[in-house]
């Protein structure tokens, strides 16, 4: 049985609908609620007793043999222990359903005798996945997880969000993810394409129009603002809105009042605003092409979307996901060499370009395997500056500021790079002609090398 001094803490754990556990300061799970036992693979006896079988949070959620901080991840328990305050992180956990993004909140609490425990509450993220899914965002890289953490945080607050990033990075997907994670998710998320619209068409699309207000207006039409009432209004490519229309947009955002084109009645609406652009709005403000007051109205929470070259470790997952989406039941795969070539490419068009390349390759192959030759011929000639083939250029070494690395360090760097494309370590070891044990030893040396470099900086 659970020791009597913490019976009141067990009651707290059971009040949560989401997965929750009570943890000691040595990471041992003291008790868990039914939602946790349903989500994770753990001996059900821990719900009432842990005297015989001890379980540790890092082992259950991460399959680690030691705490998260020792494995290079942020550990909310260590932070909560040192600060005595609530901590919140986004982790990827191993659940009964495979890997899932989990929003973790951890609270330090004390029992009736003053002993310190930690209440950990876990919410699985529904709008993104570290596995291939048919809809929504996918990724597991550090930069993707950082973005997802910010999405989860800002979704809880009804403030304006400005999505900034290169074309093709998935700004509309992020906008819908914020909407889905918000309290407005049962209402509509309405997208307004701001680029390429004339002044009259923009006003008519956004505000709606009355019958007879212009040629072709044969009936009254509600605008997208009215469609978004109670939900989210997503203004895509807001940097393309002409200056004269920016005034009307600013008034709408400030007052939530508008009139249909040709109408006189003031209408009220209520929406959550998300804007997106690939342009440098601050530079446009300095050049007088974008209103400064509008910029500060829409950018309460600016959110940068990483380019694909900033998350190349996600390429294998994105490739599998895109292929599943575009080929349906036909099983397609990309060869290891082709996957490595994609990992070296710069991707100026980001994920949209990756999808186009895969669609091209699917047309060119006559089998279920996509090889290098099935991609456009110029693809292999445009590589990332930090790809394995260009880690160091000895002809330009004298003019560079890189430190001379040993052959072993180069080897470790290269092996570390390959792990982005081979989730199966046994397969990678086989292809490298080494044992799994040797592979893990080299990866451990590489991690130590990277830590040493960061400390020296």
Secondary structure, 3 states (H helix, E strand, C coil): CCCHHHHHHHHHHHCCCCEEEEECCCCEEEEECHHHHHHCCCCHHHHCCCCCCCCEHHHHHHCCCCCHHHHCCCCHHHHHHHHCCCEEEEEEEEECCEEEEEEEEEEEEECCCCCEEEEEEEEECCCEECCCCCCCEECCCHHHHHHHHHHHHHHCCCCCEEEECCCCCCHHHHHHHHHHCCCCCCCCEEEEECCCCCHHHHHHHHHEECCCCCCCCCCCEECHHHHCCCCEEEEECHHHCCHHHHHHHHHHHHHCEECCECCCCCEECCCEEEEEECCCHHHHHHCCCCCHHHHHHHCCEEEECCCHHHCHHHHHHHHHHHHHHHHCCCCCEECHHHHHHHHHECCCCHHHHHHHHHHHHHHHCCCCEECHHHCCCCHHHCECCCCHHHCCCHHHHHHCCCCCCCHHHHHHHHHHHHCCCCCCHHHHHHHHCCCHHHHHHHHHHHHHHHHHHHHHC
